[in-house]
Amino acid sequence: MAKKFFFLISVFLIIGQGLYAQKIGIGASGIYNFQTKGFAYGIRVHYQMTPRWAIVPQYSRYMGFNPVFETYMGANLHFTLTLNSPRIYLIGGLAYNNWYNYMDYHNSRSKQNNLAEEVGAGLQFGKCCFRPFLEFRYNANWGEGAAHLGFVYFFGK
């Protein structure tokens, strides 16, 4: 029991130091897919590795009322071009896609489990804790574009 307690305390101290340094943020977004005319929500963790490079694990879900009902889980790399607000950044990433209603579409490429390669660009506003963002991403696997509007909250300041 004591080992678990000290392990948990150590983990919280390490995480706390990272959060204090404003390297880690959590966020949420609303997403619109232009081709499928679908709406989704997304959540993310933003880890700023260097002033220009960040890794951003993400989860998004297009709900069942959309024409395409699917979930994405993956990670993107962000490369920041400008360090002042608004921050302009390029996006590249890979995600696992679970397409729930793929059988409704008669396409030879349609299957439940897919990999989605994404590229895009984004704008992030603000310099403190709360940073709204706007992104455009292109899914190279399906030829779809999507807009993401959301925020990331960085801990520590």
C-alpha positions as CSV (number, residue, x, y, z in Angstrom):
1,M,0.0,0.0,0.0
2,A,2.8,2.4,0.9
3,K,4.6,1.7,-2.4
4,K,1.4,2.6,-4.4
5,F,0.9,5.8,-2.4
6,F,4.5,6.9,-3.0
7,F,4.2,6.0,-6.7
8,L,1.0,8.1,-7.0
9,I,2.6,11.0,-5.2
10,S,5.6,10.8,-7.5
11,V,3.4,10.7,-10.6
12,F,1.4,13.8,-9.4
13,L,4.6,15.7,-8.6
14,I,6.1,15.0,-12.1
15,I,2.8,15.9,-13.8
16,G,2.5,19.0,-11.7
17,Q,5.9,20.2,-12.7
18,G,5.0,19.7,-16.4
19,L,1.7,21.5,-16.0
20,Y,3.2,24.4,-14.2
21,A,5.6,25.0,-17.0
22,Q,2.7,25.4,-19.4
23,K,3.8,22.5,-21.6
24,I,0.6,20.5,-21.3
25,G,-2.8,21.6,-22.2
26,I,-6.2,20.0,-22.6
27,G,-8.8,21.0,-25.0
28,A,-12.1,20.4,-26.8
29,S,-13.4,21.3,-30.3
30,G,-16.4,21.2,-32.5
31,I,-15.7,19.7,-36.0
32,Y,-17.5,20.1,-39.3
33,N,-16.8,17.8,-42.2
34,F,-17.5,19.6,-45.5
35,Q,-17.9,16.5,-47.7
36,T,-20.2,14.4,-45.4
37,K,-21.8,17.5,-43.9
38,G,-21.3,15.9,-40.5
39,F,-20.8,17.4,-37.1
40,A,-18.4,16.0,-34.4
41,Y,-16.8,16.8,-31.1
42,G,-13.2,16.3,-30.2
43,I,-11.0,16.2,-27.2
44,R,-7.2,16.6,-27.1
45,V,-4.1,16.8,-25.0
46,H,-1.5,19.3,-26.3
47,Y,2.1,18.6,-25.3
48,Q,4.5,21.4,-26.3
49,M,7.9,19.6,-26.8
50,T,9.8,22.7,-28.0
51,P,8.6,26.3,-28.8
52,R,7.9,25.1,-32.4
53,W,7.0,21.4,-32.1
54,A,4.0,19.9,-30.3
55,I,2.5,16.4,-30.2
56,V,-1.3,16.4,-29.9
57,P,-3.1,13.1,-29.2
58,Q,-6.8,13.4,-30.1
59,Y,-10.2,11.7,-30.0
60,S,-13.1,12.7,-32.1
61,R,-16.6,11.3,-32.7
62,Y,-19.2,11.9,-35.4
63,M,-22.5,11.1,-33.7
64,G,-25.1,8.7,-35.1
65,F,-27.4,11.4,-36.5
66,N,-24.7,12.2,-39.1
67,P,-24.7,10.5,-42.5
68,V,-21.3,8.9,-41.5
69,F,-21.1,7.6,-38.0
70,E,-17.5,7.2,-37.0
71,T,-14.7,7.7,-34.4
72,Y,-11.1,8.8,-34.8
73,M,-8.3,8.3,-32.3
74,G,-4.7,9.3,-33.2
75,A,-2.0,11.9,-32.8
76,N,-0.9,14.9,-34.8
77,L,2.4,16.8,-34.9
78,H,2.2,20.6,-35.0
79,F,5.0,22.7,-36.4
80,T,4.6,26.3,-35.4
81,L,5.6,28.9,-38.0
82,T,5.0,32.0,-36.0
83,L,5.6,32.2,-32.2
84,N,3.5,35.4,-31.7
85,S,-0.3,35.4,-31.4
86,P,-1.9,34.3,-33.6
87,R,0.3,31.3,-33.8
88,I,0.3,29.7,-37.3
89,Y,1.1,26.0,-37.4
90,L,1.2,23.1,-39.8
91,I,-0.4,19.8,-39.0
92,G,0.5,16.2,-39.9
93,G,-0.8,13.1,-38.3
94,L,-2.2,9.6,-38.4
95,A,-5.4,8.3,-36.8
96,Y,-7.3,5.0,-36.4
97,N,-10.8,5.3,-37.8
98,N,-13.7,3.1,-36.7
99,W,-16.5,3.6,-39.2
100,Y,-19.7,2.2,-37.6
101,N,-22.1,2.4,-40.5
102,Y,-19.7,1.5,-43.3
103,M,-22.1,-1.2,-44.6
104,D,-24.6,1.6,-45.6
105,Y,-22.2,2.7,-48.3
106,H,-21.5,0.5,-51.4
107,N,-17.9,1.4,-52.0
108,S,-15.1,-1.1,-52.5
109,R,-12.9,0.8,-50.1
110,S,-15.5,0.9,-47.3
111,K,-14.5,-1.1,-44.2
112,Q,-15.0,-0.7,-40.5
113,N,-11.3,-0.2,-39.5
114,N,-9.3,2.4,-41.4
115,L,-6.1,4.5,-41.1
116,A,-6.5,8.2,-41.8
117,E,-3.6,10.4,-42.8
118,E,-4.2,14.1,-42.1
119,V,-2.5,17.3,-43.1
120,G,-3.5,20.8,-42.5
121,A,-2.9,24.2,-40.9
122,G,-4.2,26.0,-37.9
123,L,-4.3,29.3,-36.0
124,Q,-4.0,29.5,-32.2
125,F,-4.8,32.8,-30.4
126,G,-3.6,34.0,-27.0
127,K,-0.4,33.6,-24.9
128,C,-1.7,32.6,-21.5
129,C,-3.8,29.7,-20.3
130,F,-6.8,29.8,-22.5
131,R,-6.0,29.6,-26.2
132,P,-8.8,29.3,-28.9
133,F,-7.8,27.7,-32.2
134,L,-9.1,27.2,-35.7
135,E,-7.8,24.4,-37.9
136,F,-8.5,23.1,-41.3
137,R,-7.5,19.5,-42.0
138,Y,-7.5,17.3,-45.1
139,N,-8.0,13.6,-44.7
140,A,-5.9,12.1,-47.5
141,N,-7.5,8.7,-47.2
142,W,-11.0,9.8,-48.0
143,G,-10.4,13.2,-49.7
144,E,-12.3,15.1,-47.0
145,G,-11.8,18.5,-45.5
146,A,-12.8,19.4,-42.0
147,A,-12.8,22.6,-39.9
148,H,-12.0,22.4,-36.1
149,L,-13.0,25.2,-33.8
150,G,-12.1,24.9,-30.2
151,F,-9.8,25.8,-27.3
152,V,-6.8,24.4,-25.4
153,Y,-6.3,25.3,-21.7
154,F,-2.7,25.3,-20.5
155,F,-2.1,24.9,-16.8
156,G,0.2,26.9,-14.7
157,K,-0.1,30.6,-15.4
